[in-house]
Amino acid sequence: MGTGIWFIVIGLIVWGLNLGVFSFWKWSRDWPLIFVLIGIYLVCESIAKRLKRKKPDKRKVKEVIKKLEKGEISPDEAIDELKE
């Protein structure tokens, strides 16, 4: 979906340039700015994904390891508990 939105935005910009809507923009000079903006968007998206990742609680990990060592749960059950 994000790629489609970028194509729409770029298409609207090019169309606006052809119609003279953006008189301050000179396509032959400023077109590399589109790549810079796309790069900024991709970097911000990557950072946002990293921040949203759920990190396991250290106490919960220790409890699951103790249960595994005691033989109270299987490795598959431990994985399920850590995914919760």
C-alpha positions as CSV (number, residue, x, y, z in Angstrom):
1,M,0.0,0.0,0.0
2,G,2.8,2.4,0.8
3,T,4.4,1.9,-2.6
4,G,1.0,2.7,-4.3
5,I,0.7,5.9,-2.3
6,W,4.2,7.0,-3.4
7,F,3.3,6.4,-7.0
8,I,0.2,8.5,-6.6
9,V,2.2,11.3,-4.9
10,I,4.9,11.3,-7.6
11,G,2.3,11.2,-10.3
12,L,0.5,14.1,-8.9
13,I,3.7,16.1,-8.6
14,V,4.7,15.4,-12.2
15,W,1.2,16.2,-13.4
16,G,1.2,19.5,-11.4
17,L,4.6,20.4,-12.8
18,N,3.3,19.8,-16.4
19,L,0.3,22.0,-15.6
20,G,2.4,24.7,-14.1
21,V,0.9,24.4,-10.6
22,F,4.4,24.2,-9.0
23,S,6.1,27.1,-10.6
24,F,8.8,27.1,-7.9
25,W,9.8,23.6,-8.8
26,K,12.2,23.1,-11.7
27,W,12.0,19.4,-12.7
28,S,15.4,19.3,-14.4
29,R,17.1,20.6,-11.3
30,D,15.0,19.2,-8.4
31,W,14.1,15.6,-9.4
32,P,16.7,14.0,-7.1
33,L,14.8,15.4,-4.2
34,I,12.1,12.7,-4.8
35,F,14.7,10.0,-4.1
36,V,15.8,11.8,-0.9
37,L,12.2,12.0,0.3
38,I,11.6,8.3,-0.5
39,G,14.8,7.5,1.4
40,I,13.7,9.5,4.4
41,Y,10.3,7.8,4.4
42,L,11.9,4.3,4.3
43,V,14.3,5.1,7.1
44,C,11.5,6.5,9.3
45,E,9.4,3.4,8.5
46,S,12.2,1.1,9.5
47,I,12.8,2.9,12.8
48,A,9.1,2.8,13.6
49,K,9.0,-0.9,13.0
50,R,11.9,-1.5,15.3
51,L,10.3,0.6,18.1
52,K,7.1,-1.4,17.8
53,R,8.7,-4.7,18.3
54,K,7.7,-6.3,21.5
55,K,10.6,-7.3,23.7
56,P,10.1,-10.2,26.1
57,D,9.9,-9.4,29.8
58,K,13.2,-10.6,31.5
59,R,11.3,-11.9,34.5
60,K,9.0,-14.0,32.3
61,V,12.0,-15.4,30.4
62,K,13.7,-16.4,33.6
63,E,10.5,-18.1,34.8
64,V,10.2,-20.0,31.6
65,I,13.9,-21.1,31.7
66,K,13.4,-22.4,35.3
67,K,10.3,-24.4,34.2
68,L,12.3,-25.8,31.3
69,E,15.2,-26.8,33.6
70,K,12.8,-28.5,36.1
71,G,11.1,-30.3,33.2
72,E,7.7,-28.8,34.0
73,I,7.2,-27.7,30.4
74,S,8.4,-28.8,27.0
75,P,10.4,-26.5,24.6
76,D,7.3,-26.0,22.5
77,E,5.3,-24.9,25.5
78,A,8.1,-22.5,26.4
79,I,8.0,-20.9,23.0
80,D,4.3,-20.5,23.3
81,E,4.6,-18.9,26.7
82,L,7.3,-16.4,25.4
83,K,5.1,-15.5,22.4
84,E,2.3,-14.4,24.7
